Amino acid sequence: MWSLIGGIAAIVLGALGLKVWWLLFLKGLAATVPAILVLGGIAAVAAGISSIKDDIAAKKEKEEEKEKPAAEEVKPEEKKEEEKSE
Protein backbone atom coordinates (compact mmCIF):
# COMPACT_ATOMS: atom_id res chain seq x y z
CA MET A 1 0.00 0.00 0.00
CA TRP A 2 2.78 2.40 0.95
CA SER A 3 4.68 1.63 -2.23
CA LEU A 4 1.59 2.51 -4.27
CA ILE A 5 1.25 5.85 -2.49
CA GLY A 6 4.98 6.52 -2.83
CA GLY A 7 4.82 5.68 -6.55
CA ILE A 8 1.92 8.06 -7.14
CA ALA A 9 3.71 10.81 -5.21
CA ALA A 10 6.87 10.27 -7.27
CA ILE A 11 4.90 10.51 -10.52
CA VAL A 12 3.18 13.74 -9.43
CA LEU A 13 6.42 15.33 -8.21
CA GLY A 14 8.26 14.23 -11.35
CA ALA A 15 5.55 15.69 -13.61
CA LEU A 16 5.63 18.98 -11.69
CA GLY A 17 9.43 19.03 -11.87
CA LEU A 18 9.34 18.48 -15.62
CA LYS A 19 6.81 21.28 -16.02
CA VAL A 20 8.85 23.75 -13.95
CA TRP A 21 12.32 22.77 -15.23
CA TRP A 22 11.48 21.65 -18.78
CA LEU A 23 14.26 23.66 -20.43
CA LEU A 24 16.86 22.38 -17.97
CA PHE A 25 15.62 18.84 -18.57
CA LEU A 26 16.09 19.29 -22.34
CA LYS A 27 19.60 20.70 -21.86
CA GLY A 28 20.51 17.77 -19.62
CA LEU A 29 19.07 15.35 -22.13
CA ALA A 30 20.97 17.06 -24.93
CA ALA A 31 24.19 16.66 -22.95
CA THR A 32 23.51 13.06 -21.92
CA VAL A 33 22.47 11.49 -25.23
CA PRO A 34 25.76 12.09 -27.10
CA ALA A 35 27.78 10.84 -24.14
CA ILE A 36 25.68 7.66 -23.98
CA LEU A 37 26.07 7.16 -27.73
CA VAL A 38 29.88 7.50 -27.52
CA LEU A 39 30.13 5.09 -24.57
CA GLY A 40 27.76 2.63 -26.22
CA GLY A 41 29.78 2.80 -29.43
CA ILE A 42 32.99 2.07 -27.56
CA ALA A 43 31.36 -0.93 -25.87
CA ALA A 44 30.06 -2.21 -29.23
CA VAL A 45 33.51 -1.92 -30.86
CA ALA A 46 35.12 -3.75 -27.93
CA ALA A 47 32.52 -6.52 -28.16
CA GLY A 48 33.06 -6.80 -31.91
CA ILE A 49 36.83 -7.07 -31.56
CA SER A 50 36.42 -9.72 -28.87
CA SER A 51 34.05 -11.68 -31.11
CA ILE A 52 36.50 -11.56 -34.02
CA LYS A 53 39.33 -12.76 -31.77
CA ASP A 54 37.16 -15.65 -30.54
CA ASP A 55 36.31 -16.64 -34.13
CA ILE A 56 39.99 -16.61 -35.12
CA ALA A 57 40.91 -18.74 -32.09
CA ALA A 58 38.14 -21.23 -32.89
CA LYS A 59 39.33 -21.54 -36.52
CA LYS A 60 42.90 -22.15 -35.34
CA GLU A 61 41.69 -24.90 -32.99
CA LYS A 62 39.75 -26.59 -35.80
CA GLU A 63 42.79 -26.45 -38.08
CA GLU A 64 44.99 -27.96 -35.37
CA GLU A 65 42.49 -30.78 -34.80
CA LYS A 66 42.44 -31.55 -38.53
CA GLU A 67 46.24 -31.66 -38.67
CA LYS A 68 46.52 -34.16 -35.82
CA PRO A 69 46.03 -37.70 -37.03
CA ALA A 70 43.11 -39.41 -35.43
CA ALA A 71 44.16 -41.89 -32.80
CA GLU A 72 43.49 -45.39 -33.99
CA GLU A 73 40.98 -47.09 -31.84
CA VAL A 74 41.89 -50.58 -30.72
CA LYS A 75 39.00 -52.91 -30.30
CA PRO A 76 38.75 -54.74 -26.96
CA GLU A 77 39.13 -58.06 -28.79
CA GLU A 78 42.44 -56.95 -30.30
CA LYS A 79 43.68 -55.88 -26.87
CA LYS A 80 43.01 -59.36 -25.48
CA GLU A 81 44.88 -60.97 -28.39
CA GLU A 82 47.85 -58.64 -27.85
CA GLU A 83 47.94 -59.48 -24.14
CA LYS A 84 47.86 -63.20 -24.86
CA SER A 85 50.71 -63.00 -27.33
CA GLU A 86 52.94 -61.22 -24.82
C-alpha positions as CSV (number, residue, x, y, z in Angstrom):
1,M,0.0,0.0,0.0
2,W,2.8,2.4,1.0
3,S,4.7,1.6,-2.2
4,L,1.6,2.5,-4.3
5,I,1.2,5.9,-2.5
6,G,5.0,6.5,-2.8
7,G,4.8,5.7,-6.5
8,I,1.9,8.1,-7.1
9,A,3.7,10.8,-5.2
10,A,6.9,10.3,-7.3
11,I,4.9,10.5,-10.5
12,V,3.2,13.7,-9.4
13,L,6.4,15.3,-8.2
14,G,8.3,14.2,-11.3
15,A,5.6,15.7,-13.6
16,L,5.6,19.0,-11.7
17,G,9.4,19.0,-11.9
18,L,9.3,18.5,-15.6
19,K,6.8,21.3,-16.0
20,V,8.8,23.8,-14.0
21,W,12.3,22.8,-15.2
22,W,11.5,21.6,-18.8
23,L,14.3,23.7,-20.4
24,L,16.9,22.4,-18.0
25,F,15.6,18.8,-18.6
26,L,16.1,19.3,-22.3
27,K,19.6,20.7,-21.9
28,G,20.5,17.8,-19.6
29,L,19.1,15.3,-22.1
30,A,21.0,17.1,-24.9
31,A,24.2,16.7,-23.0
32,T,23.5,13.1,-21.9
33,V,22.5,11.5,-25.2
34,P,25.8,12.1,-27.1
35,A,27.8,10.8,-24.1
36,I,25.7,7.7,-24.0
37,L,26.1,7.2,-27.7
38,V,29.9,7.5,-27.5
39,L,30.1,5.1,-24.6
40,G,27.8,2.6,-26.2
41,G,29.8,2.8,-29.4
42,I,33.0,2.1,-27.6
43,A,31.4,-0.9,-25.9
44,A,30.1,-2.2,-29.2
45,V,33.5,-1.9,-30.9
46,A,35.1,-3.7,-27.9
47,A,32.5,-6.5,-28.2
48,G,33.1,-6.8,-31.9
49,I,36.8,-7.1,-31.6
50,S,36.4,-9.7,-28.9
51,S,34.1,-11.7,-31.1
52,I,36.5,-11.6,-34.0
53,K,39.3,-12.8,-31.8
54,D,37.2,-15.7,-30.5
55,D,36.3,-16.6,-34.1
56,I,40.0,-16.6,-35.1
57,A,40.9,-18.7,-32.1
58,A,38.1,-21.2,-32.9
59,K,39.3,-21.5,-36.5
60,K,42.9,-22.1,-35.3
61,E,41.7,-24.9,-33.0
62,K,39.8,-26.6,-35.8
63,E,42.8,-26.5,-38.1
64,E,45.0,-28.0,-35.4
65,E,42.5,-30.8,-34.8
66,K,42.4,-31.6,-38.5
67,E,46.2,-31.7,-38.7
68,K,46.5,-34.2,-35.8
69,P,46.0,-37.7,-37.0
70,A,43.1,-39.4,-35.4
71,A,44.2,-41.9,-32.8
72,E,43.5,-45.4,-34.0
73,E,41.0,-47.1,-31.8
74,V,41.9,-50.6,-30.7
75,K,39.0,-52.9,-30.3
76,P,38.8,-54.7,-27.0
77,E,39.1,-58.1,-28.8
78,E,42.4,-56.9,-30.3
79,K,43.7,-55.9,-26.9
80,K,43.0,-59.4,-25.5
81,E,44.9,-61.0,-28.4
82,E,47.8,-58.6,-27.8
83,E,47.9,-59.5,-24.1
84,K,47.9,-63.2,-24.9
85,S,50.7,-63.0,-27.3
86,E,52.9,-61.2,-24.8
